[in-house]
């Protein structure tokens, strides 16, 4: 009789153990999916702080919708802000390596006051990026930015920029500042028809023709360039609603 009872209960026991194992595996996958990106983000936040930078999180950008960073409460200490929210904005001081940024892909705004490097490829993974500002760098080309289809504002100034071919795919740009660079060729800018503000002061531009296609421009700055009076008049005729500043 006991043998019969054991044989009947055994399948249920096996099913129960199988279910528990599946549940543990499922929970492990969920925790791994959540914890690994959080650990990577924590490393990024530590790196930013060590480089004298500042960070903003998504909740701070929509504090009225849910809660602000000040209201994280105990969750801000355990398990930590980086485990319950995503970095949305980073402001960096002086740095020469952007590779840590490849570990976060929620950034919408990035500002670097001095970049002693030229490799922008780590930024290519931050697809949501809408605003990028980089000053005083050794950047010569912008090919890495061609994947940033959400970019609306871009400032690359006081650097060694000579090639902007990568910008032709950033068709959502409305604000662009490439001033104080040795840039000569601006072929490709004609593709950025959403531009409303463009700064090209103190550049080496030889041909201003591509600018005539930017019919949405309302302000164009060309101070410190070699634009001739005739070229300036042609631009003013082609862009009647645009205020053009020149020497």
Number of C-alpha atoms within 10 A of each C-alpha: 6 7 8 8 9 10 11 11 11 11 11 11 11 11 11 12 12 12 12 12 12 12 12 12 12 12 12 12 12 11 11 12 11 13 14 12 17 21 14 17 24 20 17 21 22 12 15 20 15 11 14 12 19 15 16 17 21 17 21 18 14 11 14 9 9 9 13 16 16 10 12 16 12 10 13 16 11 12 10 15 20 23 20 15 17 20 23 21 20 20 18 21 16 16 17 13 14 15 13 16 23 16 19 22 19 17 23 19 20 20 19 19 16 18 21 16 14 18 18 16 17 16 24 17 19 23 17 16 23 19 19 20 17 19 20 19 22 17 23 17 19 20 17 16 24 17 18 22 17 17 25 19 20 22 18 22 21 19 23 18 23 19 18 21 17 16 26 18 19 22 20 17 23 19 20 21 18 21 25 21 22 18 22 16 18 20 17 15 22 18 17 23 17 18 24 18 20 23 21 22 22 19 22 19 19 13 14 18 15 15 22 16 16 21 18 17 23 16 17 22 19 20 17 15 17 17 18 10 10 9 14 16 12 14 19 15 12 16 21 13 13 19 14 19 13 15 10
